[in-house]
Amino acid sequence: MSGCDCQTARDNLEELLRGELSEGACGPIREHLANCPDCRDEQQVFEHLTIAVKRACEEEAPPSLRDAVLRGLRELDQHA
């Protein structure tokens, strides 16, 4: 990938942040992000969202929720 425009940077942002791009592909994107405030802002938003989703997925639901869901399923089963 030689050079990088906004569309290319944004299309590859997720893979870049997950470390899924080759080093050769990363360089131009990183350079673009360093010089483009709009794409850098999008990168920061994506990073914050990724962290928020990861944290949300790490939390366990309370046992009472499991019980309530199972009760609801049983009730649905009885009415079917």
Phi and psi in degrees as GROMACS dihedral restraints (atoms count N, CA, C in turn):
[ dihedral_restraints ]
;  ai    aj    ak    al  type     phi  dphi    fc
    3     4     5     6     1  -105.3    20    10
    4     5     6     7     1   129.9    20    10
    6     7     8     9     1    65.2    20    10
    7     8     9    10     1   175.2    20    10
    9    10    11    12     1  -161.2    20    10
   10    11    12    13     1   133.2    20    10
   12    13    14    15     1  -108.2    20    10
   13    14    15    16     1   177.6    20    10
   15    16    17    18     1   -58.2    20    10
   16    17    18    19     1   -45.0    20    10
   18    19    20    21     1   -62.4    20    10
   19    20    21    22     1   -43.9    20    10
   21    22    23    24     1   -63.8    20    10
   22    23    24    25     1   -43.4    20    10
   24    25    26    27     1   -61.3    20    10
   25    26    27    28     1   -45.9    20    10
   27    28    29    30     1   -69.9    20    10
   28    29    30    31     1   -35.7    20    10
   30    31    32    33     1   -64.7    20    10
   31    32    33    34     1   -28.4    20    10
   33    34    35    36     1  -108.1    20    10
   34    35    36    37     1     5.5    20    10
   36    37    38    39     1   -60.7    20    10
   37    38    39    40     1   -46.5    20    10
   39    40    41    42     1   -61.1    20    10
   40    41    42    43     1   -46.4    20    10
   42    43    44    45     1   -65.2    20    10
   43    44    45    46     1   -37.1    20    10
   45    46    47    48     1   -60.9    20    10
   46    47    48    49     1   -48.8    20    10
   48    49    50    51     1   -68.7    20    10
   49    50    51    52     1   -25.6    20    10
   51    52    53    54     1   -89.0    20    10
   52    53    54    55     1    -1.1    20    10
   54    55    56    57     1    74.2    20    10
   55    56    57    58     1    28.8    20    10
   57    58    59    60     1   -98.3    20    10
   58    59    60    61     1    -1.4    20    10
   60    61    62    63     1   -98.9    20    10
   61    62    63    64     1   152.3    20    10
   63    64    65    66     1   -67.4    20    10
   64    65    66    67     1   157.8    20    10
   66    67    68    69     1   -59.7    20    10
   67    68    69    70     1   -36.0    20    10
   69    70    71    72     1   -63.7    20    10
   70    71    72    73     1   -33.7    20    10
   72    73    74    75     1   -79.7    20    10
   73    74    75    76     1   -28.3    20    10
   75    76    77    78     1   -70.2    20    10
   76    77    78    79     1   -40.0    20    10
   78    79    80    81     1   -52.9    20    10
   79    80    81    82     1   -56.2    20    10
   81    82    83    84     1   -62.2    20    10
   82    83    84    85     1   -34.8    20    10
   84    85    86    87     1   -69.0    20    10
   85    86    87    88     1   -45.1    20    10
   87    88    89    90     1   -60.7    20    10
   88    89    90    91     1   -41.2    20    10
   90    91    92    93     1   -62.9    20    10
   91    92    93    94     1   -43.3    20    10
   93    94    95    96     1   -61.6    20    10
   94    95    96    97     1   -45.1    20    10
   96    97    98    99     1   -61.9    20    10
   97    98    99   100     1   -34.7    20    10
   99   100   101   102     1   -68.1    20    10
  100   101   102   103     1   -25.9    20    10
  102   103   104   105     1  -109.9    20    10
  103   104   105   106     1    -2.6    20    10
  105   106   107   108     1  -121.6    20    10
  106   107   108   109     1   104.1    20    10
  108   109   110   111     1   -59.2    20    10
  109   110   111   112     1   -37.4    20    10
  111   112   113   114     1   -64.6    20    10
  112   113   114   115     1   -46.2    20    10
  114   115   116   117     1   -69.4    20    10
  115   116   117   118     1   -35.9    20    10
  117   118   119   120     1   -64.1    20    10
  118   119   120   121     1   -40.5    20    10
  120   121   122   123     1   -61.1    20    10
  121   122   123   124     1   -43.0    20    10
  123   124   125   126     1   -63.8    20    10
  124   125   126   127     1   -38.8    20    10
  126   127   128   129     1   -60.2    20    10
  127   128   129   130     1   -45.2    20    10
  129   130   131   132     1   -65.1    20    10
  130   131   132   133     1   -40.8    20    10
  132   133   134   135     1   -62.0    20    10
  133   134   135   136     1   -45.5    20    10
  135   136   137   138     1   -61.3    20    10
  136   137   138   139     1   -42.7    20    10
  138   139   140   141     1   -62.2    20    10
  139   140   141   142     1   -44.2    20    10
  141   142   143   144     1   -64.6    20    10
  142   143   144   145     1   -41.6    20    10
  144   145   146   147     1   -64.2    20    10
  145   146   147   148     1   -41.1    20    10
  147   148   149   150     1   -61.3    20    10
  148   149   150   151     1   -43.9    20    10
  150   151   152   153     1   -64.4    20    10
  151   152   153   154     1   -43.4    20    10
  153   154   155   156     1   -63.0    20    10
  154   155   156   157     1   -43.4    20    10
  156   157   158   159     1   -65.8    20    10
  157   158   159   160     1   -42.3    20    10
  159   160   161   162     1   -61.1    20    10
  160   161   162   163     1   -44.6    20    10
  162   163   164   165     1   -63.5    20    10
  163   164   165   166     1   -41.3    20    10
  165   166   167   168     1   -63.5    20    10
  166   167   168   169     1   -35.4    20    10
  168   169   170   171     1   -76.1    20    10
  169   170   171   172     1   -19.1    20    10
  171   172   173   174     1   -80.4    20    10
  172   173   174   175     1   -23.6    20    10
  174   175   176   177     1   -74.1    20    10
  175   176   177   178     1   140.8    20    10
  177   178   179   180     1   -95.8    20    10
  178   179   180   181     1   143.4    20    10
  180   181   182   183     1   -71.4    20    10
  181   182   183   184     1   147.4    20    10
  183   184   185   186     1   -67.2    20    10
  184   185   186   187     1   149.4    20    10
  186   187   188   189     1   -55.6    20    10
  187   188   189   190     1   -31.8    20    10
  189   190   191   192     1   -62.7    20    10
  190   191   192   193     1   -30.5    20    10
  192   193   194   195     1   -66.7    20    10
  193   194   195   196     1   -43.6    20    10
  195   196   197   198     1   -58.4    20    10
  196   197   198   199     1   -45.9    20    10
  198   199   200   201     1   -61.9    20    10
  199   200   201   202     1   -42.0    20    10
  201   202   203   204     1   -65.0    20    10
  202   203   204   205     1   -40.3    20    10
  204   205   206   207     1   -65.3    20    10
  205   206   207   208     1   -45.7    20    10
  207   208   209   210     1   -62.2    20    10
  208   209   210   211     1   -41.0    20    10
  210   211   212   213     1   -60.6    20    10
  211   212   213   214     1   -44.8    20    10
  213   214   215   216     1   -62.0    20    10
  214   215   216   217     1   -40.3    20    10
  216   217   218   219     1   -65.5    20    10
  217   218   219   220     1   -40.8    20    10
  219   220   221   222     1   -62.5    20    10
  220   221   222   223     1   -41.8    20    10
  222   223   224   225     1   -63.4    20    10
  223   224   225   226     1   -42.0    20    10
  225   226   227   228     1   -62.4    20    10
  226   227   228   229     1   -40.8    20    10
  228   229   230   231     1   -63.3    20    10
  229   230   231   232     1   -38.6    20    10
  231   232   233   234     1   -69.0    20    10
  232   233   234   235     1   -30.9    20    10
  234   235   236   237     1   -88.9    20    10
  235   236   237   238     1    -5.9    20    10
